[in-house]
Amino acid sequence: MAVEQSALYSPYGAYELKARYQRNFMFGTLITGGFVALVLLVFLVVGLLTQEEIVEGPVHIIKTVAELGPPPTIAKKPPQVKVNQPNVAAPKVGIPKPVADDEVLDDDVTLATREELAEIVAPDIAQAAGQDDIVVDIADDDYLPALTDFVAVEVPADLVYRHEPTYPRLAEQAGITGEVAVKVLVDKNGNARDAVVFKSSGNGLLDEAAVEAAKQCRFKPAIQNGRPVAMWVAFTYEFIL
């Protein structure tokens, strides 16, 4: 019985190529793989030689969005202009110079104490007999602070007589209530020079009644350095039916 010949060893066609193609294919695969491995090895060696040393610092773990901080600004900052510092000479220590005898301060000069100066500068403040008001002898054209001026005082003005406002008839009939905060300008005599609405009640009738009542109040003036001074005082009126 005839043995069938394999197509690999068939006498037809390129017999030598068919007999060697497996070996040639294996050699080609090995050469290609070796070349690829060599290229990868070269890149790895170059990367190891050129990489910078990484210094590891403490690791901060962000747990909330608030720890991220504000985003960087996108506004362009103006260029910094270099300003040359002026050449200023250092101060020199003064040297005492001799003076004539008539220019020398006398040794027997007596300097006034703080109490003596206060008695000279301070006005005469006397307590009126049988009254709580303070009588001050000061000219009427003295300085009065504006509403926004800050006045430093040691003893603030004190309300002596509080004049209650008259409830407006129309507001009372309409059942309108509210609270009005007023500021009163208290002069050096304790009189109310002016009054304004500091916080409105929302109703003009109540605000007007509070201002008119505040102008009739009496105060003890504020004291600064032993002298009375003018200042603004704030208080409230409450309108309740």
GROMACS elastic network, one bead per residue, 0.5 to 0.9 nm:
[ bonds ]
;  ai    aj funct       b0    kb
    5     8     6  0.82496   500
    5     9     6  0.66838   500
    5    10     6  0.62780   500
    6     9     6  0.54354   500
    6    10     6  0.60177   500
    7    11     6  0.85025   500
    7    12     6  0.86073   500
    8    11     6  0.87628   500
    8    15     6  0.77287   500
    8    18     6  0.61908   500
    8    19     6  0.71171   500
    9    12     6  0.83833   500
    9    15     6  0.66743   500
    9    18     6  0.75513   500
    9    19     6  0.73129   500
   10    13     6  0.74841   500
   10    15     6  0.70126   500
   11    14     6  0.80896   500
   11    15     6  0.62685   500
   12    15     6  0.69512   500
   13    16     6  0.89272   500
   13    17     6  0.89918   500
   13    18     6  0.85705   500
   14    17     6  0.55108   500
   14    18     6  0.63398   500
   14    19     6  0.87549   500
   15    18     6  0.51848   500
   15    19     6  0.61773   500
   15    20     6  0.88500   500
   16    19     6  0.51139   500
   16    20     6  0.63882   500
   16    21     6  0.85739   500
   17    20     6  0.52487   500
   17    21     6  0.57075   500
   18    21     6  0.55675   500
   18    22     6  0.80384   500
   19    22     6  0.75674   500
   19    23     6  0.86087   500
   20    23     6  0.54631   500
   20    24     6  0.61910   500
   20    25     6  0.85814   500
   21    25     6  0.58889   500
   21    26     6  0.85233   500
   22    25     6  0.50721   500
   22    26     6  0.62243   500
   22    27     6  0.86769   500
   23    26     6  0.51366   500
   23    27     6  0.62278   500
   23    28     6  0.86302   500
   24    27     6  0.51113   500
   24    28     6  0.61246   500
   24    29     6  0.86072   500
   25    28     6  0.51198   500
   25    29     6  0.61721   500
   25    30     6  0.86699   500
   26    29     6  0.51605   500
   26    30     6  0.62268   500
   26    31     6  0.86551   500
   27    30     6  0.51976   500
   27    31     6  0.61781   500
   27    32     6  0.86341   500
   28    31     6  0.51810   500
   28    32     6  0.61227   500
   28    33     6  0.85450   500
   29    32     6  0.52169   500
   29    33     6  0.60759   500
   29    34     6  0.84756   500
   30    33     6  0.51663   500
   30    34     6  0.60127   500
   30    35     6  0.85766   500
   31    34     6  0.51093   500
   31    35     6  0.61865   500
   31    36     6  0.87246   500
   32    35     6  0.51396   500
   32    36     6  0.62764   500
   32    37     6  0.86126   500
   33    36     6  0.51692   500
   33    37     6  0.60895   500
   33    38     6  0.85395   500
   34    37     6  0.50713   500
   34    38     6  0.60891   500
   34    39     6  0.86897   500
   35    38     6  0.50612   500
   35    39     6  0.62886   500
   35    40     6  0.87386   500
   36    39     6  0.51699   500
   36    40     6  0.62910   500
   36    41     6  0.85854   500
   37    40     6  0.51633   500
   37    41     6  0.60824   500
   37    42     6  0.86441   500
   38    41     6  0.50185   500
   38    42     6  0.61895   500
   38    43     6  0.87634   500
   39    42     6  0.51391   500
   39    43     6  0.63868   500
   39    44     6  0.86935   500
   40    43     6  0.51854   500
   40    44     6  0.61656   500
   40    45     6  0.86618   500
   41    44     6  0.50571   500
   41    45     6  0.61680   500
   41    46     6  0.86104   500
   42    45     6  0.52201   500
   42    46     6  0.61676   500
   42    47     6  0.85756   500
   43    46     6  0.51622   500
   43    47     6  0.60726   500
   43    48     6  0.86420   500
   44    47     6  0.51469   500
   44    48     6  0.62458   500
   44    49     6  0.86950   500
   45    48     6  0.51949   500
   45    49     6  0.62696   500
   45    50     6  0.87535   500
   46    49     6  0.51707   500
   46    50     6  0.61947   500
   46    51     6  0.85282   500
   47    50     6  0.52886   500
   47    51     6  0.58636   500
   48    51     6  0.55612   500
   48    52     6  0.88487   500
   49    52     6  0.86457   500
   51    54     6  0.88137   500
   56    59     6  0.84823   500
   62    65     6  0.76991   500
   62    66     6  0.89113   500
   62    67     6  0.61958   500
   62    68     6  0.71730   500
   63    66     6  0.86524   500
   63    67     6  0.73150   500
   64    67     6  0.56555   500
   64    68     6  0.75019   500
   65    68     6  0.55359   500
   65    69     6  0.79441   500
   66    69     6  0.61602   500
   66    70     6  0.86595   500
   68    71     6  0.81919   500
   70    73     6  0.85331   500
   71    74     6  0.89578   500
   73    76     6  0.81219   500
   76    79     6  0.89271   500
   77    80     6  0.85360   500
   78    81     6  0.88122   500
   84    87     6  0.89180   500
   85    88     6  0.86249   500
   88    91     6  0.88200   500
   89    92     6  0.86432   500
   91    94     6  0.89534   500
   99   102     6  0.83357   500
   99   103     6  0.65454   500
   99   104     6  0.72854   500
  100   103     6  0.54909   500
  100   104     6  0.69516   500
  101   104     6  0.53892   500
  101   105     6  0.87888   500
  102   105     6  0.81104   500
  103   106     6  0.89077   500
  104   107     6  0.88121   500
  105   108     6  0.87399   500
  105   109     6  0.77811   500
  106   109     6  0.57791   500
  107   110     6  0.86248   500
  112   115     6  0.80519   500
  112   116     6  0.58776   500
  112   117     6  0.64011   500
  113   116     6  0.51997   500
  113   117     6  0.62598   500
  113   118     6  0.86368   500
  114   117     6  0.50857   500
  114   118     6  0.61096   500
  114   119     6  0.86687   500
  115   118     6  0.50607   500
  115   119     6  0.62960   500
  115   120     6  0.87493   500
  116   119     6  0.51447   500
  116   120     6  0.63515   500
  116   121     6  0.87806   500
  117   120     6  0.50811   500
  117   121     6  0.61428   500
  117   122     6  0.82442   500
  118   121     6  0.52315   500
  118   122     6  0.54807   500
  118   225     6  0.80092   500
  118   226     6  0.73645   500
  119   122     6  0.54636   500
  119   123     6  0.78608   500
  119   124     6  0.88569   500
  120   123     6  0.79636   500
  121   227     6  0.87047   500
  122   125     6  0.84382   500
  122   225     6  0.82845   500
  122   226     6  0.64736   500
  122   227     6  0.58169   500
  123   136     6  0.74207   500
  123   137     6  0.69719   500
  123   138     6  0.77461   500
  123   226     6  0.87418   500
  123   227     6  0.69232   500
  123   228     6  0.88347   500
  124   135     6  0.86221   500
  124   136     6  0.67748   500
  124   137     6  0.68048   500
  125   134     6  0.69231   500
  125   135     6  0.61572   500
  125   136     6  0.54778   500
  125   137     6  0.75790   500
  125   227     6  0.84937   500
  125   228     6  0.88961   500
  126   134     6  0.65478   500
  126   135     6  0.58874   500
  126   136     6  0.73284   500
  127   130     6  0.85457   500
  127   131     6  0.75039   500
  127   132     6  0.73344   500
  127   133     6  0.70799   500
  127   134     6  0.55791   500
  127   135     6  0.65628   500
  128   131     6  0.54034   500
  128   132     6  0.70211   500
  128   133     6  0.65903   500
  128   134     6  0.65454   500
  128   135     6  0.65702   500
  129   132     6  0.83284   500
  131   134     6  0.82562   500
  132   160     6  0.77165   500
  132   220     6  0.80271   500
  133   160     6  0.81329   500
  133   189     6  0.81928   500
  133   190     6  0.75185   500
  133   218     6  0.83944   500
  133   219     6  0.76446   500
  133   220     6  0.64315   500
  134   189     6  0.67430   500
  134   190     6  0.74792   500
  134   220     6  0.66800   500
  134   221     6  0.77728   500
  135   189     6  0.66180   500
  135   190     6  0.89569   500
  136   188     6  0.72535   500
  136   189     6  0.60167   500
  136   228     6  0.81290   500
  137   189     6  0.86243   500
  138   141     6  0.86542   500
  138   142     6  0.76784   500
  138   188     6  0.78498   500
  138   189     6  0.83897   500
  139   142     6  0.60779   500
  140   143     6  0.88333   500
  141   144     6  0.85382   500
  142   188     6  0.88662   500
  143   229     6  0.88342   500
  143   230     6  0.78008   500
  144   185     6  0.81827   500
  144   186     6  0.88749   500
  144   187     6  0.71692   500
  144   229     6  0.86294   500
  144   230     6  0.60512   500
  144   231     6  0.75655   500
  145   148     6  0.79477   500
  145   149     6  0.57689   500
  145   150     6  0.78996   500
  145   151     6  0.75814   500
  145   185     6  0.81731   500
  145   230     6  0.69159   500
  145   231     6  0.65133   500
  145   232     6  0.78844   500
  146   149     6  0.51855   500
  146   150     6  0.85459   500
  146   185     6  0.86930   500
  146   231     6  0.87412   500
  146   232     6  0.84570   500
  147   150     6  0.84643   500
  147   183     6  0.84230   500
  147   185     6  0.80783   500
  147   231     6  0.88273   500
  147   232     6  0.69927   500
  149   231     6  0.87615   500
  149   232     6  0.89141   500
  150   231     6  0.83250   500
  151   229     6  0.84637   500
  151   230     6  0.80778   500
  151   231     6  0.63126   500
  151   232     6  0.84452   500
  152   156     6  0.89655   500
  152   224     6  0.73014   500
  152   231     6  0.88753   500
  153   156     6  0.60267   500
  153   157     6  0.88933   500
  153   222     6  0.64778   500
  153   223     6  0.58979   500
  153   225     6  0.81241   500
  153   229     6  0.78070   500
  153   231     6  0.86490   500
  154   222     6  0.75471   500
  154   223     6  0.58184   500
  154   224     6  0.51432   500
  154   225     6  0.74013   500
  154   226     6  0.86895   500
  155   158     6  0.86315   500
  155   221     6  0.85273   500
  155   222     6  0.53997   500
  155   224     6  0.68058   500
  156   220     6  0.85849   500
  156   221     6  0.72917   500
  156   223     6  0.66359   500
  156   224     6  0.87343   500
  156   231     6  0.82594   500
  156   233     6  0.85359   500
  157   186     6  0.75309   500
  157   190     6  0.78854   500
  157   219     6  0.64084   500
  157   220     6  0.54263   500
  157   223     6  0.76293   500
  157   229     6  0.89495   500
  157   230     6  0.85345   500
  157   231     6  0.75294   500
  157   232     6  0.84719   500
  157   233     6  0.71102   500
  158   190     6  0.87502   500
  158   218     6  0.86971   500
  158   219     6  0.53604   500
  158   221     6  0.68097   500
  158   222     6  0.74513   500
  158   233     6  0.86102   500
  159   162     6  0.67800   500
  159   190     6  0.88844   500
  159   217     6  0.75572   500
  159   218     6  0.62594   500
  159   220     6  0.64536   500
  159   221     6  0.89418   500
  159   233     6  0.88468   500
  160   190     6  0.89866   500
  160   217     6  0.76396   500
  160   218     6  0.54521   500
  160   220     6  0.64623   500
  161   216     6  0.85227   500
  161   217     6  0.53997   500
  161   219     6  0.67172   500
  162   213     6  0.82998   500
  162   214     6  0.76529   500
  162   216     6  0.78871   500
  162   217     6  0.50858   500
  162   218     6  0.68760   500
  162   219     6  0.87486   500
  163   213     6  0.55797   500
  163   214     6  0.66445   500
  163   215     6  0.84590   500
  163   216     6  0.60610   500
  163   217     6  0.53128   500
  163   218     6  0.83384   500
  164   210     6  0.81939   500
  164   213     6  0.60135   500
  164   214     6  0.80793   500
  164   217     6  0.87677   500
  164   237     6  0.79654   500
  165   168     6  0.88151   500
  165   206     6  0.89636   500
  165   209     6  0.58045   500
  165   210     6  0.57885   500
  165   211     6  0.84599   500
  165   212     6  0.73349   500
  165   214     6  0.79678   500
  165   237     6  0.79054   500
  165   239     6  0.87228   500
  166   169     6  0.86656   500
  166   209     6  0.64855   500
  166   210     6  0.83226   500
  166   213     6  0.77921   500
  167   170     6  0.87513   500
  167   171     6  0.73851   500
  167   172     6  0.66199   500
  167   205     6  0.88061   500
  167   206     6  0.74656   500
  167   209     6  0.71710   500
  167   239     6  0.72409   500
  167   240     6  0.89729   500
  167   241     6  0.89499   500
  168   171     6  0.53050   500
  168   172     6  0.60797   500
  168   173     6  0.86395   500
  168   205     6  0.64003   500
  168   206     6  0.68402   500
  168   209     6  0.70472   500
  169   172     6  0.50735   500
  169   173     6  0.61315   500
  169   174     6  0.85855   500
  170   173     6  0.51303   500
  170   174     6  0.61530   500
  170   175     6  0.85743   500
  170   176     6  0.86745   500
  170   205     6  0.82358   500
  171   174     6  0.50858   500
  171   175     6  0.60654   500
  171   176     6  0.51106   500
  171   177     6  0.76552   500
  171   203     6  0.85676   500
  171   205     6  0.69280   500
  171   206     6  0.75231   500
  172   175     6  0.50637   500
  172   176     6  0.60989   500
  172   177     6  0.79626   500
  172   241     6  0.71841   500
  173   176     6  0.78162   500
  175   241     6  0.72124   500
  176   203     6  0.81697   500
  176   206     6  0.86706   500
  176   239     6  0.83081   500
  176   240     6  0.83042   500
  176   241     6  0.81074   500
  177   201     6  0.82730   500
  177   203     6  0.87454   500
  177   206     6  0.81500   500
  177   238     6  0.79638   500
  177   239     6  0.52914   500
  177   240     6  0.54357   500
  177   241     6  0.68549   500
  178   200     6  0.87985   500
  178   201     6  0.52468   500
  178   202     6  0.77112   500
  178   203     6  0.79512   500
  178   206     6  0.74976   500
  178   237     6  0.85700   500
  178   238     6  0.61008   500
  178   239     6  0.52880   500
  178   240     6  0.69726   500
  179   199     6  0.83849   500
  179   200     6  0.74680   500
  179   201     6  0.52089   500
  179   202     6  0.88289   500
  179   206     6  0.81954   500
  179   207     6  0.86565   500
  179   236     6  0.68372   500
  179   237     6  0.57422   500
  179   239     6  0.59956   500
  179   240     6  0.85602   500
  180   197     6  0.71486   500
  180   198     6  0.77011   500
  180   199     6  0.59403   500
  180   200     6  0.53211   500
  180   201     6  0.50533   500
  180   202     6  0.86456   500
  180   206     6  0.72979   500
  180   207     6  0.61382   500
  180   210     6  0.67017   500
  180   211     6  0.89030   500
  180   235     6  0.85962   500
  180   236     6  0.55166   500
  180   237     6  0.52189   500
  180   238     6  0.63862   500
  180   239     6  0.80959   500
  181   196     6  0.87821   500
  181   197     6  0.61003   500
  181   198     6  0.51857   500
  181   200     6  0.65940   500
  181   201     6  0.79996   500
  181   207     6  0.85765   500
  181   210     6  0.82399   500
  181   234     6  0.69779   500
  181   235     6  0.57595   500
  181   237     6  0.63769   500
  181   238     6  0.86815   500
  182   195     6  0.66829   500
  182   196     6  0.56251   500
  182   199     6  0.67935   500
  182   200     6  0.83738   500
  182   207     6  0.85710   500
  182   210     6  0.72913   500
  182   211     6  0.67771   500
  182   214     6  0.74528   500
  182   233     6  0.82546   500
  182   234     6  0.56458   500
  182   235     6  0.57553   500
  182   236     6  0.59519   500
  182   237     6  0.77965   500
  183   194     6  0.82893   500
  183   195     6  0.55543   500
  183   196     6  0.54384   500
  183   197     6  0.63767   500
  183   198     6  0.58866   500
  183   211     6  0.86386   500
  183   214     6  0.82359   500
  183   232     6  0.61698   500
  183   233     6  0.53765   500
  183   235     6  0.66499   500
  183   236     6  0.86470   500
  184   192     6  0.61737   500
  184   193     6  0.73305   500
  184   194     6  0.56987   500
  184   196     6  0.66631   500
  184   197     6  0.89923   500
  184   211     6  0.86394   500
  184   214     6  0.67673   500
  184   215     6  0.72291   500
  184   217     6  0.89308   500
  184   231     6  0.82986   500
  184   232     6  0.53609   500
  184   233     6  0.51448   500
  184   234     6  0.63110   500
  184   235     6  0.83295   500
  185   191     6  0.81321   500
  185   192     6  0.56165   500
  185   193     6  0.53831   500
  185   194     6  0.51119   500
  185   195     6  0.62484   500
  185   196     6  0.87736   500
  185   215     6  0.88748   500
  185   230     6  0.71741   500
  185   231     6  0.58296   500
  185   233     6  0.64263   500
  186   189     6  0.77576   500
  186   190     6  0.55629   500
  186   191     6  0.55124   500
  186   193     6  0.60296   500
  186   194     6  0.77022   500
  186   218     6  0.84232   500
  186   219     6  0.70990   500
  186   220     6  0.85590   500
  186   221     6  0.67379   500
  186   222     6  0.83648   500
  186   229     6  0.86026   500
  186   230     6  0.55330   500
  186   231     6  0.55367   500
  186   232     6  0.59432   500
  186   233     6  0.69692   500
  187   190     6  0.53952   500
  187   191     6  0.56045   500
  187   192     6  0.66280   500
  187   193     6  0.64547   500
  187   219     6  0.89538   500
  187   221     6  0.67336   500
  187   222     6  0.86248   500
  187   228     6  0.84719   500
  187   229     6  0.68235   500
  187   231     6  0.67313   500
  187   232     6  0.86703   500
  188   191     6  0.74792   500
  188   220     6  0.84851   500
  188   221     6  0.54544   500
  188   222     6  0.74032   500
  188   223     6  0.88673   500
  188   227     6  0.87911   500
  188   228     6  0.53016   500
  188   229     6  0.51388   500
  188   230     6  0.51183   500
  188   231     6  0.84625   500
  189   192     6  0.89356   500
  189   219     6  0.82017   500
  189   220     6  0.75770   500
  189   221     6  0.62449   500
  189   228     6  0.79151   500
  189   229     6  0.87828   500
  189   230     6  0.84491   500
  190   193     6  0.89446   500
  190   218     6  0.60141   500
  190   220     6  0.50312   500
  190   222     6  0.83016   500
  190   230     6  0.82901   500
  191   215     6  0.83526   500
  191   216     6  0.82824   500
  191   217     6  0.74664   500
  191   218     6  0.56828   500
  191   219     6  0.64369   500
  191   220     6  0.84621   500
  191   221     6  0.82255   500
  192   195     6  0.73278   500
  192   214     6  0.75121   500
  192   215     6  0.53019   500
  192   216     6  0.67620   500
  192   217     6  0.64374   500
  192   218     6  0.66321   500
  192   219     6  0.77294   500
  193   215     6  0.70335   500
  194   211     6  0.87843   500
  194   214     6  0.84861   500
  194   215     6  0.63280   500
  195   211     6  0.57444   500
  195   212     6  0.78675   500
  195   214     6  0.63721   500
  195   215     6  0.59667   500
  195   232     6  0.89175   500
  196   211     6  0.61947   500
  196   214     6  0.87800   500
  197   200     6  0.61256   500
  197   207     6  0.67110   500
  197   208     6  0.84188   500
  197   210     6  0.80966   500
  197   211     6  0.67732   500
  198   234     6  0.78087   500
  199   202     6  0.88431   500
  199   207     6  0.89425   500
  199   236     6  0.88336   500
  200   203     6  0.73112   500
  200   204     6  0.81247   500
  200   206     6  0.85732   500
  200   207     6  0.63131   500
  201   204     6  0.77952   500
  201   206     6  0.69440   500
  201   207     6  0.65616   500
  202   206     6  0.82327   500
  202   207     6  0.79591   500
  203   206     6  0.56198   500
  203   207     6  0.63994   500
  203   208     6  0.88269   500
  204   207     6  0.50460   500
  204   208     6  0.60651   500
  204   209     6  0.85729   500
  205   208     6  0.52819   500
  205   209     6  0.62569   500
  205   210     6  0.87004   500
  206   209     6  0.51792   500
  206   210     6  0.61879   500
  206   211     6  0.87371   500
  206   239     6  0.75445   500
  207   210     6  0.51844   500
  207   211     6  0.63144   500
  207   212     6  0.87862   500
  208   211     6  0.52173   500
  208   212     6  0.62917   500
  208   213     6  0.86963   500
  209   212     6  0.52561   500
  209   213     6  0.62496   500
  209   214     6  0.86665   500
  210   213     6  0.51921   500
  210   214     6  0.61245   500
  210   215     6  0.88051   500
  210   236     6  0.83912   500
  210   237     6  0.63810   500
  210   238     6  0.88705   500
  211   214     6  0.51008   500
  211   215     6  0.64129   500
  212   215     6  0.54336   500
  212   216     6  0.70653   500
  213   216     6  0.54743   500
  213   217     6  0.70080   500
  214   217     6  0.53976   500
  214   218     6  0.88464   500
  214   237     6  0.89383   500
  215   218     6  0.84729   500
  219   222     6  0.88961   500
  221   228     6  0.58438   500
  221   229     6  0.66235   500
  221   230     6  0.69018   500
  221   231     6  0.81517   500
  222   227     6  0.82111   500
  222   228     6  0.54257   500
  222   229     6  0.54870   500
  222   230     6  0.66592   500
  222   231     6  0.70681   500
  223   226     6  0.59155   500
  223   227     6  0.53257   500
  223   229     6  0.59013   500
  223   230     6  0.87684   500
  224   227     6  0.53319   500
  224   228     6  0.62341   500
  224   229     6  0.65577   500
  225   228     6  0.83294   500
